[in-house]
Amino acid sequence: MTDNLIAGVMVFLGLFLIGGVFSLAKQGIKIGAALCAVGAAMAITAGVLWW
């Protein structure tokens, strides 16, 4: 059960970071958006692989 919980948290974190990508891109902060995109991809990948 805890494995699925951690996986769900990782996917949620990835989705939260995707929102940060859109927000930072809208503000014109491209480096921050790129870092958030990398973090989001890593978090979602980790969540899917953990599941």
N, C-alpha and C positions, 0 to 999 in steps of 0.2 A: 504493500500500500504506500509506503513512504517513497518508493521509487517513482511511482506514478505522480505523487504529489510534487516531488522535486522536478520531474519532467514538465508538469503543468506550470510550475513557477518559472521555469526557464523559458517556456514558450510565451508566457505572459510578459516576461521581461523583454523578450525579443520584440513583441508587438508594441510594448511601451517605447522601446528605442526607435522603432519605425516611426512612431508619432514624433519623436524628437528629431528624426531626419527631416520630416516635412516642416517642422517648426523652424529648425535652423536654416534650412534651404530658403524658406520664405523670408527670413531675416537677412539672408545673404552671407551667412557664415558657412562657407563651403567646406572648410577643413573640419569643423565640428560635425557637420552633416555626414562627411565621409567616415569619420571615426564612429559616429553612432551607427552608420550603416554596417560597418565591419562588426561592431559589437552585436548588433541585432542579428546578423547572419550567424555569428558564432553561437549566440544564445539559442536561436531557433534550432540550429543544427544539433546542439547539445541536447536540447529537449527531445527532439525526434529520436536521436540515437539512444538516449537514456530510456525511452519508452520501450 
